[in-house]
Amino acid sequence: MRQQLLEIFHRRHACHLFQADQALSRADLDYILEAGRLSPSSFGLEQWKFLVLTSAQDKQAMQEACFNQPQVGSASALVVILAKIAELHPDAPYLQALLAREYPGAAYAPALANYRGFYGAVDVPAWSVTQCHIAAANMMTAASAIGIDSCPIGGFVAEAVRQQLDIDPSRHEVALVLAFGVCADAPPTKQRLPLSDLVEHR
């Protein structure tokens, strides 16, 4: 199992051009989205929302908003991950419901008090976006496990994406655009720094 998982990570790469005529099945897309849904999140707040785009018109518009990167327009499906903002306010019903689920009974009141302090001390939109990246990584790994290629798109004009998808910036921040499909080119050899360059044991 360990080796199988490492092989999945080795296979996953950023595809820069997809086979535009290859559609993803609904079952495969749901599998990928389920991996995102089951991802861990700070305070258990599931800070993400997933918008799925499959029409040629939507993908072309998104490509223009993403500096005309061809993998966006040629992908079989795009998943735009939105980071929740308004729903993370300490007084928001969404926040209180999920916090009560994570900290039931007598644990809820101190957990909410702790969260209020946290909320006032951090950049909430930036924090929410980082949580969405956890879900994104799991979705790309899940896609690789079933032979589907992907590319995370962090280069986009946020205002153009918001206008295209009618996103209220007070409610959501655009976290990431994920492109999925079958890569048009053979995967390159994985290039990564050795573990010894990255890890310091103390």
Residue pairs with C-beta under 8 A, 6 or more apart in sequence:
8 141
8 144
8 145
9 141
9 144
10 190
11 144
11 187
12 140
12 141
12 143
12 144
12 150
13 149
13 183
13 187
13 188
13 190
14 150
14 151
14 152
15 71
15 149
15 150
15 151
15 179
15 181
15 183
15 184
15 185
15 187
16 69
16 70
16 71
16 151
16 185
17 70
17 71
17 74
17 183
17 184
17 185
18 71
18 74
18 75
18 76
18 149
18 179
18 181
18 182
18 183
18 184
19 74
19 181
19 182
19 183
19 184
20 73
20 74
20 76
20 181
22 76
22 181
22 182
23 54
23 76
24 54
24 76
24 77
24 148
24 180
24 181
28 146
28 148
29 52
29 77
29 180
31 142
31 146
32 79
32 139
32 142
32 143
32 148
32 180
33 50
33 52
33 79
33 139
34 142
35 135
35 138
35 139
35 141
35 142
36 48
36 50
36 79
36 81
36 135
36 136
36 138
36 139
37 46
37 135
38 138
39 48
39 134
39 135
39 138
40 134
41 47
41 48
41 131
41 134
41 135
42 127
42 131
43 98
43 99
43 102
43 111
43 115
44 98
44 99
44 101
44 102
45 84
45 88
45 95
45 98
45 99
45 131
46 98
47 83
47 84
47 88
47 128
47 131
47 132
48 81
48 82
48 83
48 84
48 131
48 132
48 135
48 175
49 81
49 82
49 84
49 172
50 79
50 80
50 81
50 82
51 79
51 80
51 81
51 82
51 165
52 77
52 78
52 79
53 59
53 62
53 77
53 78
53 79
53 80
54 76
54 77
54 78
58 78
58 164
59 72
59 73
59 74
59 75
59 78
60 73
61 164
62 72
62 73
62 78
62 80
62 156
62 161
62 164
62 177
63 69
63 70
63 72
63 73
64 160
65 156
65 157
65 160
65 161
65 164
66 72
66 153
66 155
66 156
66 157
66 161
66 177
67 155
67 156
67 157
69 153
69 155
71 151
71 153
71 179
72 78
72 153
72 177
72 179
74 181
74 184
75 151
75 179
75 180
75 181
76 180
76 181
76 182
77 179
77 180
77 181
78 177
78 178
78 179
78 180
79 139
79 177
79 178
79 180
80 161
80 165
80 174
80 176
80 177
80 178
81 132
81 135
81 136
81 174
81 175
81 176
81 177
81 178
82 132
82 167
82 172
82 173
82 174
82 175
83 125
83 128
83 129
83 131
83 132
83 172
83 173
83 174
83 175
84 94
84 128
84 171
84 172
85 124
85 125
85 128
85 170
85 171
85 172
85 173
86 92
86 170
86 171
86 172
87 94
87 95
87 171
88 94
88 95
88 119
88 124
88 128
89 95
89 119
90 96
90 112
90 115
90 116
90 119
95 115
96 112
99 108
99 111
99 112
99 115
100 108
102 111
103 110
103 111
103 112
125 173
128 173
128 175
129 173
129 175
129 176
132 175
132 176
133 175
133 176
136 152
136 175
136 176
136 178
139 150
139 178
140 150
140 152
140 178
143 149
143 150
143 180
144 150
148 180
148 181
148 182
149 180
149 181
149 182
149 183
149 187
150 178
150 179
150 180
151 178
151 179
152 176
152 177
152 178
152 179
153 176
153 177
153 178
153 179
154 176
154 177
156 174
156 177
158 173
158 174
161 167
161 174
161 177
162 169
162 174
167 174
